[in-house]
Amino acid sequence: MWGETGRQHAYNLARSLQYMAVLDAEEFIFVDSQNKAWVELAWQHFRPQARSALNGRVPFEVVHYAPQAEQTMKRLPHEFLQALQGLAAPNRPPVAATDCGRPTPGP
């Protein structure tokens, strides 16, 4: 999906945490489902060139915008990985960008 700035975005839900992730090449922002108008935390300044192998960790910075963000960050990497693996599952139904990760009805 193209944002107003012309940057490409993707959306993903970390359902067990009830967070939505908005992803683009420059940052990943995480929004709590209870406070949809507020970004709780962001992952920014990815440095893939700093890793020594393709399967190595990519360093990045975490920016906390809310007091509870530090607690959320303790669970977020694991939950986010699970959500991404769910999106990559081979038998997953197609998803429309406007559905923010919810399966679309079949024909």
C-alpha positions as CSV (number, residue, x, y, z in Angstrom):
1,M,0.0,0.0,0.0
2,W,1.4,3.4,-0.8
3,G,1.3,6.1,1.8
4,E,0.9,9.8,1.2
5,T,4.7,10.2,1.1
6,G,5.0,7.7,-1.8
7,R,6.6,5.2,0.6
8,Q,5.4,1.6,0.5
9,H,3.8,0.3,3.7
10,A,2.7,-3.1,5.0
11,Y,0.4,-3.9,8.0
12,N,0.6,-6.8,10.4
13,L,-1.2,-7.7,13.6
14,A,0.5,-9.1,16.6
15,R,-2.9,-10.6,17.8
16,S,-1.7,-12.0,21.2
17,L,-0.5,-8.5,22.2
18,Q,-3.4,-6.7,20.4
19,Y,-1.0,-4.5,18.5
20,M,-0.9,-3.4,14.9
21,A,2.5,-2.9,13.2
22,V,2.9,-0.5,10.3
23,L,6.0,-1.4,8.4
24,D,8.1,0.5,5.8
25,A,11.7,0.5,4.8
26,E,12.7,3.2,7.3
27,E,10.8,2.2,10.5
28,F,8.3,-0.2,12.0
29,I,5.7,1.5,14.3
30,F,3.5,-0.3,16.8
31,V,0.0,0.9,17.8
32,D,-1.9,-0.5,20.7
33,S,-5.5,-1.5,19.7
34,Q,-6.8,0.3,22.8
35,N,-5.2,3.7,21.7
36,K,-5.3,3.5,17.9
37,A,-4.3,7.2,17.5
38,W,-1.1,6.9,19.5
39,V,2.2,5.2,18.4
40,E,3.5,3.4,21.5
41,L,7.0,2.5,20.1
42,A,9.0,2.4,16.9
43,W,11.9,0.4,15.5
44,Q,14.1,2.8,13.4
45,H,17.5,3.2,11.8
46,F,18.0,-0.4,10.7
47,R,21.6,-1.2,9.9
48,P,21.6,-4.5,7.9
49,Q,25.2,-3.7,6.7
50,A,26.4,-4.2,10.3
51,R,25.7,-7.9,10.3
52,S,28.3,-10.5,9.3
53,A,25.9,-13.0,7.7
54,L,22.5,-12.9,6.0
55,N,20.9,-14.8,8.9
56,G,22.5,-12.4,11.4
57,R,20.6,-9.9,13.5
58,V,20.0,-6.5,12.1
59,P,20.8,-3.7,14.6
60,F,18.2,-1.0,15.1
61,E,17.1,1.6,17.5
62,V,13.9,1.5,19.7
63,V,12.0,4.7,20.4
64,H,9.5,4.6,23.2
65,Y,6.6,7.1,22.9
66,A,4.6,5.8,25.9
67,P,5.4,4.8,29.5
68,Q,4.4,1.2,29.0
69,A,6.5,0.8,25.8
70,E,9.4,-0.7,27.8
71,Q,7.2,-3.5,29.0
72,T,5.7,-4.0,25.6
73,M,9.1,-4.3,24.1
74,K,9.9,-7.3,26.3
75,R,7.3,-9.4,24.5
76,L,7.1,-7.7,21.1
77,P,10.0,-9.3,19.2
78,H,8.7,-12.8,19.8
79,E,5.0,-11.9,19.2
80,F,5.9,-10.0,16.0
81,L,8.0,-12.9,14.7
82,Q,5.0,-15.2,15.2
83,A,2.7,-12.8,13.4
84,L,5.2,-12.6,10.4
85,Q,5.5,-16.4,10.3
86,G,1.7,-16.6,10.2
87,L,1.7,-14.3,7.2
88,A,4.3,-16.4,5.5
89,A,2.3,-19.7,6.0
90,P,1.8,-21.4,2.6
91,N,-2.0,-22.0,3.1
92,R,-2.9,-18.6,4.4
93,P,-5.9,-17.0,2.7
94,P,-5.2,-13.8,0.6
95,V,-5.3,-10.5,2.6
96,A,-6.3,-7.1,1.3
97,A,-4.1,-4.2,2.5
98,T,-7.2,-2.4,3.8
99,D,-8.1,-5.3,6.0
100,C,-4.9,-4.9,8.1
101,G,-4.1,-8.6,8.3
102,R,-7.6,-10.0,8.5
103,P,-8.3,-12.7,5.9
104,T,-10.6,-11.6,3.1
105,P,-13.6,-13.7,2.2
106,G,-13.1,-16.2,-0.6
107,P,-15.0,-16.1,-3.9
